[in-house]
Amino acid sequence: MRWSRRNLHSFLSIRSPATLCLLLLAFLFVIAPVAAHAYGLTEYHLPPELLKKSEALYRTRMLTFVAGTVYGIVLLIALLYFRVGARYRDWAERSSSRRFVQALVFVPLLSITLDSLSLPISIYGHSLSLNYGLSVQGWGSWFWDWIKNELIGVVIATLLVWGLFAILRRWPRRWWFYAWLATIPVIVLLVFITPVFIDPLFNQFDPLEQKQPQLVTELEKVMHRGGLSIERSRMFEMRASDKVTTYNAYVTGIGASKRVVVWDNTSKDLTIPQTMFVFGHEQGHYVLNHIIKGMSFAVGGLLLVFYLAYRTVGGLIRRWGASWGVRDPADWASFPVLLLIFTVASTVAQPVVVGVTRHMEHEADIYGLEVIHGLVPDSEAVAAQAFQKLGEKGLSYPTPNPLYVLWTYDHPTIADRVTFAAQYQPWNEGKPTRFVH
């Protein structure tokens, strides 16, 4: 069909409501998406069906967070009220006069009790992930992971609690300071050994070079662009697809155990340029020393919490110790009191903790944008599209409540990350870059 000026004039002169509606629908579903693709993604959006699912999941998670926080505090209060800690202490003291043997009885009993009573919340969380397609891990595998985590946790907790109460009995007035000092090498040791000895118990890690040789070559360009050299032996692909459907990558370990891990879902579903951005983000954590900074922040926060525990545990025991069956702060039965103090303190401090983490994640986003600029065409669009895919796969709700974000989000919202990625163009605005020069 040939179009003349008269045809065009007749078309533009149509005034019927039905025709106008058809034109509007054509713009919304055909012209607008094409234009958005042509000019690049500028904001996070979800199709109607995914938006409905993400909102339902978001509201459920928000309620679960509140309920789980309240339940954790109430559970500790209930254990004190029913003198569970005192009963376990009596069993431990009857078993042996040696403090380490008592710890071998008391700590596992209390730890398993707390974790078992919290298990329904964990089961509900996994069920939620299965129902929304975020997880594919069967219940047998999930419970085996829970058991392994429980065994590791019991061993570590037994040693730490035994050491804490040895310090508390030896230095009743300065235990908080010496206990804090003792936690520093423990934190460093755990960060060092986790990627080498603990993580492989839960997931399979393969050299990235074996699984994605072409990708490794491209990632080395990102490293060269940032003036960094990460040995190929420190680059791994984690087989996350056995358990989850979402995307992720991370930096872990310190010193000889430091490594970059890319989930296989990420490297398979994202394009190479998008994966280069994700890797660039993780390289940013590496270059900007975020692991060391995070550990330093955690150590500083622990000092405050230990001092708070020292200032409050004695008063709580004097007020309610008789009804709880707690004799004094050095009594094994006082450990649930200390746990209650730590839990309340960590809940109150959570906005600060996740705020610091959120800031470091934003810095890594900036680094990732800067380090791939010039390596891939339309680097800003590549980063925005990577965040869009991340949000779609994880069913990230576009407009979460700001208070909920403040209290729980350890990353910027996906909507903020997409917008920032699309708009961050210092090289086009005559401004200096922050991290990659």
PEKAMO-V925392 format. One record per pair of residues at least 12 apart in sequence whose ideal C-beta (glycine too) atoms are under 8 Angstrom apart, sorted by sequence separation. I is the first residue (numbers start at 1). J is the second residue. D is the distance in Angstrom with one decimal. If there is no record, write none. Layout:
<<I & J & D> <I & J & D>>
This chain:
<<167 & 179 & 5.0> <249 & 261 & 6.4> <266 & 278 & 6.0> <317 & 329 & 6.2> <92 & 105 & 4.0> <126 & 139 & 7.9> <249 & 262 & 4.5> <262 & 275 & 7.1> <324 & 337 & 7.4> <400 & 413 & 6.2> <91 & 105 & 6.0> <92 & 106 & 4.0> <249 & 263 & 6.3> <369 & 383 & 5.4> <91 & 106 & 7.6> <164 & 179 & 5.5> <167 & 182 & 6.6> <248 & 263 & 4.9> <314 & 329 & 5.9> <368 & 383 & 6.6> <398 & 413 & 7.9> <126 & 142 & 5.5> <163 & 179 & 8.0> <216 & 232 & 6.2> <219 & 235 & 7.1> <247 & 263 & 6.2> <262 & 278 & 7.1> <313 & 329 & 5.2> <398 & 414 & 7.3> <399 & 415 & 6.9> <88 & 105 & 7.5> <89 & 106 & 6.1> <92 & 109 & 7.9> <246 & 263 & 8.0> <248 & 265 & 7.8> <249 & 266 & 5.7> <262 & 279 & 6.6> <317 & 334 & 6.3> <396 & 413 & 7.4> <398 & 415 & 5.0> <88 & 106 & 5.2> <91 & 109 & 7.3> <164 & 182 & 7.9> <247 & 265 & 5.3> <248 & 266 & 6.5> <365 & 383 & 7.7> <396 & 414 & 4.2> <163 & 182 & 6.2> <216 & 235 & 6.6> <244 & 263 & 8.0> <246 & 265 & 6.6> <247 & 266 & 4.4> <260 & 279 & 7.0> <245 & 265 & 6.5> <262 & 282 & 7.8> <317 & 337 & 6.5> <394 & 414 & 7.9> <88 & 109 & 4.6> <244 & 265 & 7.1> <313 & 334 & 6.6> <316 & 337 & 5.6> <88 & 110 & 5.7> <241 & 263 & 7.8> <247 & 269 & 6.8> <260 & 282 & 5.3> <209 & 232 & 4.9> <236 & 259 & 5.9> <238 & 261 & 5.2> <240 & 263 & 4.0> <241 & 264 & 5.3> <247 & 270 & 6.8> <260 & 283 & 7.1> <391 & 414 & 3.7> <122 & 146 & 7.0> <208 & 232 & 7.4> <234 & 258 & 6.6> <235 & 259 & 7.1> <236 & 260 & 7.2> <237 & 261 & 7.5> <238 & 262 & 7.2> <240 & 264 & 5.9> <241 & 265 & 5.3> <313 & 337 & 5.7> <390 & 414 & 6.5> <391 & 415 & 7.9> <85 & 110 & 6.5> <88 & 113 & 8.0> <207 & 232 & 7.1> <212 & 237 & 6.5> <234 & 259 & 4.4> <235 & 260 & 5.3> <236 & 261 & 4.9> <237 & 262 & 5.6> <238 & 263 & 5.2> <239 & 264 & 5.3> <240 & 265 & 5.4> <313 & 338 & 6.1> <316 & 341 & 7.7> <84 & 110 & 7.5> <160 & 186 & 6.9> <207 & 233 & 7.0> <209 & 235 & 6.9> <211 & 237 & 4.6> <234 & 260 & 6.4> <236 & 262 & 7.4> <237 & 263 & 7.5> <238 & 264 & 6.7> <260 & 286 & 6.8> <388 & 414 & 7.8> <119 & 146 & 7.5> <208 & 235 & 4.2> <235 & 262 & 7.6> <237 & 264 & 5.3> <241 & 268 & 7.7> <387 & 414 & 5.7> <391 & 418 & 7.4> <207 & 235 & 7.1> <208 & 236 & 5.7> <258 & 286 & 7.4> <313 & 341 & 6.3> <84 & 113 & 6.6> <207 & 236 & 6.4> <208 & 237 & 4.7> <249 & 278 & 5.0> <309 & 338 & 5.7> <312 & 341 & 5.8> <206 & 236 & 6.6> <207 & 237 & 7.6> <230 & 260 & 6.3> <237 & 267 & 6.3> <249 & 279 & 6.6> <387 & 417 & 4.6> <388 & 418 & 5.9> <79 & 110 & 7.9> <205 & 236 & 4.6> <206 & 237 & 5.3> <247 & 278 & 7.6> <251 & 282 & 5.0> <387 & 418 & 4.7> <205 & 237 & 7.2> <249 & 281 & 7.4> <250 & 282 & 6.3> <251 & 283 & 8.0> <309 & 341 & 4.7> <205 & 238 & 5.5> <206 & 239 & 7.1> <249 & 282 & 5.0> <258 & 291 & 7.5> <308 & 341 & 6.7> <309 & 342 & 6.7> <79 & 113 & 7.4> <156 & 190 & 7.7> <204 & 238 & 7.1> <205 & 239 & 7.7> <251 & 285 & 4.4> <384 & 418 & 5.0> <387 & 421 & 6.0> <79 & 114 & 7.5> <115 & 150 & 5.9> <203 & 238 & 5.2> <204 & 239 & 4.4> <250 & 285 & 7.8> <251 & 286 & 5.2> <203 & 239 & 6.4> <305 & 341 & 7.8> <309 & 345 & 7.8> <203 & 240 & 6.8> <254 & 291 & 6.1> <305 & 342 & 6.1> <308 & 345 & 5.7> <384 & 421 & 4.2> <76 & 114 & 7.9> <112 & 150 & 7.0> <115 & 153 & 7.4> <204 & 242 & 7.5> <253 & 291 & 7.7> <254 & 292 & 7.3> <383 & 421 & 3.9> <384 & 422 & 4.5> <75 & 114 & 6.9> <111 & 150 & 7.9> <203 & 242 & 7.8> <251 & 290 & 7.5> <252 & 291 & 7.6> <203 & 243 & 7.5> <251 & 291 & 6.5> <305 & 345 & 4.9> <254 & 295 & 7.9> <305 & 346 & 7.4> <380 & 421 & 5.9> <381 & 422 & 7.1> <75 & 117 & 5.8> <111 & 153 & 6.5> <112 & 154 & 6.9> <380 & 422 & 5.7> <75 & 118 & 7.0> <111 & 154 & 5.2> <380 & 423 & 7.7> <305 & 349 & 7.8> <380 & 424 & 6.4> <380 & 425 & 6.0> <72 & 118 & 7.1> <108 & 154 & 4.9> <111 & 157 & 5.2> <152 & 198 & 6.5> <71 & 118 & 7.6> <107 & 154 & 7.1> <111 & 158 & 7.9> <365 & 412 & 7.3> <301 & 349 & 6.6> <152 & 201 & 7.7> <361 & 410 & 7.0> <71 & 121 & 6.7> <107 & 157 & 5.5> <108 & 158 & 6.4> <361 & 411 & 4.7> <362 & 412 & 5.5> <107 & 158 & 4.3> <301 & 352 & 8.0> <355 & 406 & 7.4> <358 & 409 & 6.2> <361 & 412 & 6.3> <215 & 267 & 5.9> <301 & 353 & 7.1> <354 & 406 & 7.9> <358 & 410 & 5.9> <365 & 417 & 6.1> <369 & 421 & 6.2> <68 & 121 & 5.3> <148 & 201 & 5.6> <149 & 202 & 7.8> <199 & 252 & 7.4> <211 & 264 & 7.2> <230 & 283 & 7.4> <354 & 407 & 7.2> <357 & 410 & 4.1> <358 & 411 & 6.1> <67 & 121 & 7.8> <104 & 158 & 6.3> <107 & 161 & 4.8> <148 & 202 & 6.8> <208 & 262 & 6.3> <218 & 272 & 5.5> <222 & 276 & 5.4> <226 & 280 & 7.5> <354 & 408 & 6.4> <357 & 411 & 7.6> <358 & 412 & 5.9> <373 & 427 & 6.3> <103 & 158 & 5.6> <106 & 161 & 7.8> <107 & 162 & 7.2> <212 & 267 & 5.3> <221 & 276 & 7.6> <228 & 283 & 6.4> <351 & 406 & 5.2> <354 & 409 & 6.1> <365 & 420 & 6.7> <369 & 424 & 5.3> <205 & 261 & 7.0> <211 & 267 & 7.5> <219 & 275 & 7.8> <230 & 286 & 7.0> <297 & 353 & 7.9> <351 & 407 & 5.3> <354 & 410 & 4.5> <365 & 421 & 7.0> <64 & 121 & 7.4> <145 & 202 & 5.7> <195 & 252 & 4.6> <196 & 253 & 7.3> <215 & 272 & 6.2> <218 & 275 & 7.9> <219 & 276 & 6.5> <222 & 279 & 5.7> <226 & 283 & 5.9> <350 & 407 & 5.9> <353 & 410 & 8.0> <103 & 161 & 6.1> <194 & 252 & 6.8> <195 & 253 & 4.2> <214 & 272 & 7.4> <218 & 276 & 5.7> <222 & 280 & 5.1> <228 & 286 & 7.1> <350 & 408 & 7.3> <362 & 420 & 7.8> <366 & 424 & 6.9> <103 & 162 & 3.8> <194 & 253 & 7.1> <208 & 267 & 7.8> <228 & 287 & 5.9> <297 & 356 & 5.6> <64 & 124 & 7.1> <215 & 275 & 6.2> <219 & 279 & 5.0> <223 & 283 & 6.6> <64 & 125 & 6.9> <191 & 252 & 7.9> <192 & 253 & 6.5> <196 & 257 & 5.1> <222 & 283 & 6.3> <226 & 287 & 6.2> <100 & 162 & 5.8> <103 & 165 & 7.4> <191 & 253 & 6.7> <192 & 254 & 5.5> <195 & 257 & 5.2> <294 & 356 & 7.7> <99 & 162 & 7.0> <191 & 254 & 5.4> <192 & 255 & 6.4> <194 & 257 & 7.9> <294 & 357 & 7.2> <370 & 433 & 4.8> <373 & 436 & 7.7> <64 & 128 & 7.6> <192 & 256 & 7.9> <193 & 257 & 7.1> <195 & 259 & 5.9> <370 & 434 & 7.0> <371 & 435 & 7.8> <192 & 257 & 5.1> <370 & 435 & 5.7> <371 & 436 & 4.9> <99 & 165 & 7.3> <188 & 254 & 7.0> <195 & 261 & 7.9> <294 & 360 & 7.0> <370 & 436 & 3.9> <61 & 128 & 7.7> <99 & 166 & 6.8> <293 & 360 & 6.9> <367 & 434 & 7.8> <60 & 128 & 6.4> <366 & 434 & 5.6> <367 & 435 & 4.6> <366 & 435 & 6.3> <367 & 436 & 6.5> <290 & 360 & 4.7> <57 & 128 & 7.3> <363 & 434 & 8.0> <288 & 360 & 7.4> <363 & 435 & 7.5> <290 & 363 & 7.6> <290 & 364 & 7.0> <57 & 132 & 5.4> <285 & 360 & 7.2> <288 & 363 & 5.9> <288 & 364 & 7.0> <53 & 132 & 6.5> <284 & 363 & 6.6> <285 & 364 & 5.2> <288 & 367 & 6.6> <284 & 364 & 3.7> <287 & 367 & 6.7> <284 & 365 & 7.7> <282 & 364 & 7.3> <284 & 366 & 7.5> <281 & 364 & 4.7> <284 & 367 & 3.0> <281 & 365 & 6.1> <283 & 367 & 7.1> <284 & 368 & 5.6> <283 & 368 & 7.5> <281 & 367 & 6.9> <280 & 367 & 6.6> <281 & 368 & 3.7> <284 & 371 & 7.2> <280 & 368 & 3.7> <283 & 371 & 6.5> <280 & 369 & 7.7> <278 & 368 & 7.4> <277 & 368 & 5.2> <280 & 371 & 4.3> <277 & 369 & 7.4> <280 & 372 & 5.0> <277 & 372 & 5.3> <276 & 372 & 5.4> <273 & 372 & 7.3> <276 & 375 & 6.7> <277 & 376 & 7.8> <191 & 291 & 7.0> <276 & 376 & 6.2> <141 & 242 & 7.9> <141 & 243 & 7.2> <277 & 379 & 7.4> <273 & 376 & 4.0> <191 & 295 & 6.4> <273 & 377 & 7.8> <136 & 241 & 7.7> <137 & 242 & 7.1> <277 & 382 & 5.6> <136 & 242 & 7.5> <137 & 243 & 4.0> <273 & 379 & 7.9> <276 & 382 & 7.8> <277 & 383 & 4.8> <136 & 243 & 6.6> <137 & 244 & 7.2> <188 & 295 & 7.1> <135 & 243 & 6.3> <136 & 244 & 6.9> <187 & 295 & 6.0> <274 & 382 & 5.7> <278 & 386 & 6.1> <135 & 244 & 5.3> <136 & 245 & 6.2> <273 & 382 & 4.6> <274 & 383 & 7.9> <277 & 386 & 5.2> <134 & 244 & 6.3> <135 & 245 & 7.1> <134 & 245 & 6.0> <187 & 298 & 6.7> <271 & 382 & 7.8> <274 & 385 & 6.2> <133 & 245 & 6.1> <134 & 246 & 5.8> <187 & 299 & 6.5> <274 & 386 & 4.1> <129 & 244 & 7.6> <184 & 299 & 5.7> <274 & 389 & 7.1> <183 & 299 & 7.3> <270 & 386 & 6.1> <180 & 299 & 7.9> <183 & 302 & 5.8> <270 & 389 & 6.3> <269 & 389 & 7.2> <180 & 302 & 5.8> <180 & 303 & 5.0> <269 & 393 & 7.6> <180 & 306 & 4.6> <179 & 306 & 5.8> <265 & 393 & 7.9> <177 & 306 & 7.4> <176 & 306 & 4.1> <177 & 307 & 7.9> <176 & 307 & 5.3> <176 & 309 & 6.4> <176 & 310 & 3.7> <175 & 310 & 6.9> <226 & 367 & 7.7> <247 & 389 & 7.0> <247 & 390 & 5.4> <246 & 390 & 7.9> <226 & 371 & 4.6> <225 & 371 & 5.3> <247 & 393 & 5.7> <225 & 372 & 7.4> <246 & 393 & 5.3> <247 & 394 & 7.5> <288 & 435 & 7.0> <245 & 393 & 6.6> <246 & 394 & 4.9> <287 & 435 & 7.3> <222 & 371 & 5.7> <225 & 374 & 7.2> <222 & 372 & 6.3> <225 & 375 & 5.9> <284 & 435 & 7.0> <222 & 375 & 6.6> <221 & 375 & 5.6> <172 & 329 & 7.1> <172 & 330 & 6.7> <168 & 329 & 6.3> <169 & 330 & 4.6> <168 & 330 & 5.1> <165 & 330 & 6.5> <165 & 332 & 6.8> <165 & 335 & 7.7> <161 & 335 & 6.3> <226 & 436 & 5.7> <225 & 436 & 7.0> <110 & 335 & 6.7> <106 & 332 & 4.9> <110 & 336 & 7.1> <107 & 335 & 7.9> <103 & 332 & 7.9> <106 & 335 & 7.7> <102 & 332 & 6.6> <89 & 325 & 7.8> <86 & 324 & 6.7> <87 & 325 & 7.7> <85 & 324 & 7.3> <86 & 325 & 2.8> <93 & 332 & 7.7> <80 & 320 & 7.5> <85 & 325 & 7.2> <86 & 326 & 6.6> <92 & 332 & 6.1> <83 & 324 & 6.2> <85 & 326 & 7.1> <81 & 323 & 7.7> <83 & 325 & 4.2> <89 & 331 & 6.6> <81 & 324 & 7.3> <89 & 332 & 4.2> <80 & 324 & 4.6> <88 & 332 & 7.4> <89 & 333 & 4.3> <88 & 333 & 7.6> <80 & 326 & 7.8> <85 & 332 & 7.2> <86 & 333 & 4.4> <85 & 333 & 4.1> <85 & 334 & 7.7> <83 & 333 & 7.9> <85 & 335 & 6.4> <85 & 336 & 4.5> <84 & 336 & 7.5> <80 & 336 & 5.4> <79 & 336 & 5.2> <80 & 337 & 6.7> <76 & 336 & 5.6> <80 & 340 & 7.2> <134 & 394 & 6.8> <134 & 395 & 7.0> <76 & 339 & 5.7> <77 & 340 & 6.8> <132 & 395 & 6.1> <76 & 340 & 4.4> <73 & 340 & 7.1> <76 & 343 & 6.3> <73 & 343 & 5.9> <72 & 343 & 5.9> <73 & 344 & 6.5> <73 & 347 & 7.5> <69 & 347 & 5.9> <40 & 378 & 6.6> <57 & 395 & 5.2> <58 & 397 & 3.6> <62 & 401 & 7.3> <65 & 404 & 7.8> <40 & 380 & 7.0> <41 & 381 & 6.3> <57 & 397 & 7.3> <40 & 381 & 4.1> <54 & 395 & 4.2> <42 & 384 & 7.4> <50 & 392 & 6.3> <53 & 395 & 5.7> <54 & 396 & 6.4> <55 & 397 & 5.8> <58 & 400 & 6.2> <62 & 404 & 5.6> <41 & 384 & 4.4> <44 & 387 & 7.0> <45 & 388 & 7.9> <54 & 397 & 4.6> <65 & 408 & 6.0> <40 & 384 & 6.8> <41 & 385 & 5.7> <44 & 388 & 6.2> <54 & 398 & 7.5> <46 & 391 & 7.3> <50 & 395 & 6.7> <46 & 392 & 6.5> <41 & 388 & 5.8> <44 & 391 & 5.6> <51 & 398 & 7.3> <44 & 396 & 7.8> <46 & 398 & 6.4> <45 & 398 & 7.0> <44 & 398 & 5.5> <44 & 414 & 5.2> <44 & 415 & 4.2> <43 & 415 & 6.9> <44 & 417 & 7.8> <44 & 418 & 4.1> <43 & 418 & 6.1> <44 & 419 & 7.3> <42 & 418 & 7.7> <43 & 419 & 5.7> <41 & 418 & 6.5> <42 & 419 & 6.9> <43 & 422 & 7.5> <42 & 422 & 4.6> <41 & 422 & 6.2> <42 & 423 & 7.7> <40 & 422 & 6.3>>
